[in-house]
Amino acid sequence: MKIRKHFYFSGRVQGVGFRFWAKTLAQPYGLTGWVDNLWDGRVEMEVQGEASDIRDYVEELGNQRFISIDGIESKQIPLKDEYGFRSRGY
């Protein structure tokens, strides 16, 4: 079943390639959405796709060498019509 989730990731998630990996890993899973750094050191992300693919994607993202996710806040949100996955922000 296709879903869309909104995430906040905390921990060592900025300056470690989190946005790069989020965008890179989204393609093989067929996910769409966006990722952005926040001023408070967290990373915000929306991702859409099959629920199992999103679960596996988030797990793989946390297994990257320099990324250390200490906390994840998430909620399911309405689906959107969009294509691709982009990195926003600075």
NUBA-156909 format. One record per residue: residue number from 1; residue in three letters; y, x, z of N, C-alpha, C in turn. Coordinates in Angstrom, 2 decimals. Layout:
REM residues N
+------+------+---------+---------+---------+---------+---------+---------+---------+---------+---------+
| guza | voti |     npy |     npx |     npz |    capy |    capx |    capz |     cpy |     cpx |     cpz |
+------+------+---------+---------+---------+---------+---------+---------+---------+---------+---------+
|  NUM |  ALA |       Y |       X |       Z |       Y |       X |       Z |       Y |       X |       Z |
...
+------+------+---------+---------+---------+---------+---------+---------+---------+---------+---------+
//
This chain:
REM residues 90
+------+------+---------+---------+---------+---------+---------+---------+---------+---------+---------+
| guza | voti |     npy |     npx |     npz |    capy |    capx |    capz |     cpy |     cpx |     cpz |
+------+------+---------+---------+---------+---------+---------+---------+---------+---------+---------+
|    1 |  MET |   -1.19 |    0.84 |    0.00 |    0.00 |    0.00 |    0.00 |    1.25 |    0.88 |    0.00 |
|    2 |  LYS |    2.17 |    0.57 |   -0.87 |    3.41 |    1.33 |   -0.97 |    4.36 |    0.92 |    0.14 |
|    3 |  ILE |    4.94 |    1.93 |    0.80 |    5.92 |    1.70 |    1.86 |    7.08 |    2.68 |    1.70 |
|    4 |  ARG |    8.14 |    2.46 |    2.48 |    9.27 |    3.39 |    2.55 |    9.52 |    3.65 |    4.02 |
|    5 |  LYS |    9.70 |    4.94 |    4.37 |    9.95 |    5.30 |    5.77 |   11.20 |    6.14 |    5.88 |
|    6 |  HIS |   11.91 |    5.93 |    6.97 |   13.09 |    6.72 |    7.31 |   12.70 |    7.63 |    8.47 |
|    7 |  PHE |   13.00 |    8.92 |    8.35 |   12.62 |    9.91 |    9.36 |   13.82 |   10.70 |    9.87 |
|    8 |  TYR |   13.74 |   11.11 |   11.13 |   14.56 |   12.17 |   11.69 |   13.59 |   13.22 |   12.22 |
|    9 |  PHE |   13.74 |   14.47 |   11.77 |   12.91 |   15.57 |   12.24 |   13.77 |   16.49 |   13.10 |
|   10 |  SER |   13.24 |   16.90 |   14.24 |   13.94 |   17.86 |   15.09 |   13.04 |   19.06 |   15.33 |
|   11 |  GLY |   13.64 |   20.16 |   15.77 |   12.93 |   21.41 |   15.99 |   13.57 |   22.49 |   15.14 |
|   12 |  ARG |   12.77 |   23.43 |   14.67 |   13.28 |   24.46 |   13.77 |   13.12 |   23.93 |   12.35 |
|   13 |  VAL |   14.12 |   23.14 |   11.93 |   14.03 |   22.43 |   10.66 |   15.22 |   22.71 |    9.73 |
|   14 |  GLN |   16.19 |   23.49 |   10.18 |   17.29 |   23.88 |    9.30 |   17.29 |   25.39 |    9.15 |
|   15 |  GLY |   17.64 |   25.85 |    7.94 |   17.67 |   27.28 |    7.67 |   16.27 |   27.88 |    7.48 |
|   16 |  VAL |   15.27 |   27.03 |    7.28 |   13.89 |   27.51 |    7.14 |   13.22 |   26.96 |    5.86 |
|   17 |  GLY |   14.00 |   26.40 |    4.96 |   13.46 |   25.88 |    3.71 |   12.89 |   24.47 |    3.80 |
|   18 |  PHE |   13.24 |   23.73 |    4.84 |   12.70 |   22.39 |    5.01 |   13.00 |   21.50 |    3.81 |
|   19 |  ARG |   14.26 |   21.47 |    3.39 |   14.63 |   20.60 |    2.26 |   13.94 |   21.04 |    0.97 |
|   20 |  PHE |   13.84 |   22.35 |    0.75 |   13.15 |   22.87 |   -0.42 |   11.70 |   22.41 |   -0.43 |
|   21 |  TRP |   11.00 |   22.59 |    0.70 |    9.61 |   22.19 |    0.78 |    9.45 |   20.68 |    0.69 |
|   22 |  ALA |   10.36 |   19.93 |    1.28 |   10.28 |   18.47 |    1.20 |   10.31 |   18.02 |   -0.26 |
|   23 |  LYS |   11.22 |   18.58 |   -1.03 |   11.34 |   18.23 |   -2.44 |   10.13 |   18.72 |   -3.23 |
|   24 |  THR |    9.71 |   19.95 |   -2.99 |    8.59 |   20.54 |   -3.72 |    7.28 |   19.80 |   -3.46 |
|   25 |  LEU |    7.02 |   19.48 |   -2.20 |    5.76 |   18.81 |   -1.84 |    5.72 |   17.34 |   -2.24 |
|   26 |  ALA |    6.88 |   16.72 |   -2.42 |    6.91 |   15.30 |   -2.77 |    6.30 |   15.04 |   -4.14 |
|   27 |  GLN |    6.49 |   15.95 |   -5.06 |    6.03 |   15.72 |   -6.44 |    4.52 |   15.53 |   -6.56 |
|   28 |  PRO |    3.68 |   16.42 |   -6.01 |    2.24 |   16.19 |   -6.17 |    1.74 |   14.92 |   -5.48 |
|   29 |  TYR |    2.45 |   14.46 |   -4.48 |    2.08 |   13.21 |   -3.81 |    2.63 |   11.97 |   -4.53 |
|   30 |  GLY |    3.50 |   12.19 |   -5.51 |    4.10 |   11.07 |   -6.23 |    5.11 |   10.30 |   -5.41 |
|   31 |  LEU |    5.77 |   10.98 |   -4.47 |    6.72 |   10.33 |   -3.56 |    8.13 |   10.38 |   -4.11 |
|   32 |  THR |    8.93 |    9.40 |   -3.76 |   10.35 |    9.39 |   -4.10 |   11.14 |    9.36 |   -2.80 |
|   33 |  GLY |   12.43 |    9.69 |   -2.90 |   13.30 |    9.63 |   -1.73 |   14.32 |   10.74 |   -1.72 |
|   34 |  TRP |   14.73 |   11.12 |   -0.52 |   15.76 |   12.14 |   -0.35 |   15.61 |   12.80 |    1.02 |
|   35 |  VAL |   16.24 |   13.97 |    1.16 |   16.24 |   14.72 |    2.42 |   17.62 |   15.34 |    2.59 |
|   36 |  ASP |   18.09 |   15.45 |    3.84 |   19.44 |   15.96 |    4.11 |   19.49 |   16.60 |    5.49 |
|   37 |  ASN |   20.26 |   17.67 |    5.61 |   20.53 |   18.27 |    6.92 |   21.60 |   17.46 |    7.64 |
|   38 |  LEU |   21.48 |   17.32 |    8.94 |   22.48 |   16.66 |    9.76 |   23.27 |   17.68 |   10.57 |
|   39 |  TRP |   24.46 |   17.32 |   10.98 |   25.34 |   18.22 |   11.74 |   24.75 |   18.63 |   13.08 |
|   40 |  ASP |   23.83 |   17.82 |   13.64 |   23.28 |   18.10 |   14.98 |   22.00 |   18.95 |   14.95 |
|   41 |  GLY |   21.65 |   19.49 |   13.78 |   20.48 |   20.36 |   13.68 |   19.21 |   19.66 |   13.25 |
|   42 |  ARG |   19.24 |   18.33 |   13.16 |   18.07 |   17.59 |   12.70 |   18.10 |   17.48 |   11.18 |
|   43 |  VAL |   16.99 |   17.02 |   10.63 |   16.90 |   16.71 |    9.20 |   16.56 |   15.23 |    9.08 |
|   44 |  GLU |   17.27 |   14.55 |    8.19 |   17.05 |   13.13 |    7.92 |   16.36 |   13.00 |    6.56 |
|   45 |  MET |   15.44 |   12.05 |    6.46 |   14.72 |   11.88 |    5.21 |   14.29 |   10.43 |    5.04 |
|   46 |  GLU |   14.32 |    9.96 |    3.80 |   13.68 |    8.72 |    3.41 |   12.65 |    9.07 |    2.36 |
|   47 |  VAL |   11.47 |    8.50 |    2.49 |   10.40 |    8.79 |    1.54 |    9.63 |    7.51 |    1.26 |
|   48 |  GLN |    9.24 |    7.36 |   -0.01 |    8.56 |    6.14 |   -0.45 |    7.32 |    6.50 |   -1.24 |
|   49 |  GLY |    6.24 |    5.79 |   -0.95 |    4.98 |    6.00 |   -1.66 |    3.86 |    5.33 |   -0.90 |
|   50 |  GLU |    2.64 |    5.70 |   -1.22 |    1.48 |    5.17 |   -0.52 |    1.50 |    5.65 |    0.93 |
|   51 |  ALA |    1.16 |    4.77 |    1.86 |    1.22 |    5.10 |    3.29 |    0.39 |    6.35 |    3.61 |
|   52 |  SER |   -0.80 |    6.46 |    3.05 |   -1.66 |    7.62 |    3.33 |   -1.06 |    8.90 |    2.75 |
|   53 |  ASP |   -0.40 |    8.80 |    1.59 |    0.25 |    9.98 |    1.00 |    1.43 |   10.44 |    1.86 |
|   54 |  ILE |    2.20 |    9.51 |    2.40 |    3.32 |    9.86 |    3.27 |    2.80 |   10.55 |    4.53 |
|   55 |  ARG |    1.76 |   10.01 |    5.11 |    1.16 |   10.63 |    6.31 |    0.72 |   12.07 |    6.02 |
|   56 |  ASP |   -0.01 |   12.28 |    4.92 |   -0.48 |   13.61 |    4.56 |    0.67 |   14.55 |    4.22 |
|   57 |  TYR |    1.69 |   14.04 |    3.56 |    2.88 |   14.80 |    3.18 |    3.61 |   15.32 |    4.41 |
|   58 |  VAL |    3.84 |   14.46 |    5.39 |    4.54 |   14.87 |    6.60 |    3.71 |   15.92 |    7.36 |
|   59 |  GLU |    2.42 |   15.74 |    7.40 |    1.55 |   16.72 |    8.06 |    1.62 |   18.07 |    7.35 |
|   60 |  GLU |    1.56 |   18.07 |    6.02 |    1.64 |   19.32 |    5.26 |    3.01 |   19.97 |    5.41 |
|   61 |  LEU |    4.04 |   19.18 |    5.44 |    5.40 |   19.71 |    5.62 |    5.51 |   20.46 |    6.94 |
|   62 |  GLY |    4.89 |   19.92 |    7.99 |    4.92 |   20.57 |    9.30 |    4.08 |   21.82 |    9.38 |
|   63 |  ASN |    3.21 |   22.04 |    8.40 |    2.35 |   23.22 |    8.39 |    2.93 |   24.39 |    7.60 |
|   64 |  GLN |    4.17 |   24.26 |    7.13 |    4.79 |   25.36 |    6.40 |    5.13 |   26.49 |    7.38 |
|   65 |  ARG |    5.13 |   27.69 |    6.89 |    5.20 |   28.91 |    7.71 |    6.35 |   28.95 |    8.71 |
|   66 |  PHE |    7.57 |   28.69 |    8.27 |    8.74 |   28.87 |    9.15 |    9.22 |   27.57 |    9.79 |
|   67 |  ILE |    8.68 |   26.46 |    9.37 |    9.10 |   25.16 |    9.89 |    8.34 |   24.86 |   11.18 |
|   68 |  SER |    9.08 |   24.41 |   12.19 |    8.45 |   24.00 |   13.45 |    9.03 |   22.66 |   13.87 |
|   69 |  ILE |    8.30 |   21.59 |   13.62 |    8.75 |   20.24 |   13.94 |    8.37 |   19.93 |   15.39 |
|   70 |  ASP |    9.39 |   19.70 |   16.22 |    9.15 |   19.36 |   17.63 |    9.16 |   17.86 |   17.88 |
|   71 |  GLY |    9.87 |   17.12 |   17.04 |    9.96 |   15.67 |   17.23 |   10.14 |   14.96 |   15.90 |
|   72 |  ILE |    9.57 |   13.77 |   15.80 |    9.72 |   12.93 |   14.62 |   10.03 |   11.52 |   15.07 |
|   73 |  GLU |   11.16 |   11.00 |   14.60 |   11.48 |    9.58 |   14.78 |   11.30 |    8.94 |   13.42 |
|   74 |  SER |   10.60 |    7.81 |   13.36 |   10.41 |    7.17 |   12.06 |   10.39 |    5.66 |   12.21 |
|   75 |  LYS |   10.75 |    5.02 |   11.13 |   10.64 |    3.56 |   11.06 |   10.45 |    3.17 |    9.61 |
|   76 |  GLN |    9.74 |    2.09 |    9.41 |    9.52 |    1.57 |    8.08 |   10.74 |    0.76 |    7.67 |
|   77 |  ILE |   11.16 |    0.94 |    6.42 |   12.34 |    0.25 |    5.89 |   11.96 |   -0.38 |    4.54 |
|   78 |  PRO |   12.82 |   -1.25 |    4.00 |   12.51 |   -1.92 |    2.73 |   12.38 |   -0.93 |    1.56 |
|   79 |  LEU |   11.51 |   -1.26 |    0.63 |   11.34 |   -0.45 |   -0.58 |   12.61 |   -0.47 |   -1.42 |
|   80 |  LYS |   12.80 |    0.61 |   -2.20 |   13.93 |    0.72 |   -3.13 |   13.40 |    1.10 |   -4.50 |
|   81 |  ASP |   14.13 |    0.71 |   -5.53 |   13.84 |    1.18 |   -6.88 |   14.53 |    2.52 |   -7.05 |
|   82 |  GLU |   13.74 |    3.58 |   -7.18 |   14.32 |    4.90 |   -7.40 |   13.29 |    5.79 |   -8.05 |
|   83 |  TYR |   13.77 |    6.89 |   -8.58 |   12.91 |    7.85 |   -9.25 |   13.20 |    9.23 |   -8.72 |
|   84 |  GLY |   12.15 |   10.01 |   -8.49 |   12.30 |   11.38 |   -8.08 |   12.59 |   11.54 |   -6.59 |
|   85 |  PHE |   12.75 |   12.78 |   -6.21 |   13.04 |   13.14 |   -4.82 |   14.15 |   14.16 |   -4.86 |
|   86 |  ARG |   15.21 |   13.96 |   -4.08 |   16.35 |   14.86 |   -4.14 |   16.75 |   15.37 |   -2.77 |
|   87 |  SER |   17.37 |   16.52 |   -2.80 |   17.93 |   17.12 |   -1.59 |   19.42 |   16.82 |   -1.59 |
|   88 |  ARG |   19.91 |   16.26 |   -0.50 |   21.32 |   15.91 |   -0.40 |   22.03 |   16.92 |    0.48 |
|   89 |  GLY |   23.34 |   16.79 |    0.55 |   24.11 |   17.54 |    1.53 |   24.48 |   18.93 |    1.10 |
|   90 |  TYR |   24.79 |   19.73 |    2.10 |   25.32 |   21.07 |    1.86 |   24.25 |   22.09 |    1.69 |
+------+------+---------+---------+---------+---------+---------+---------+---------+---------+---------+
//
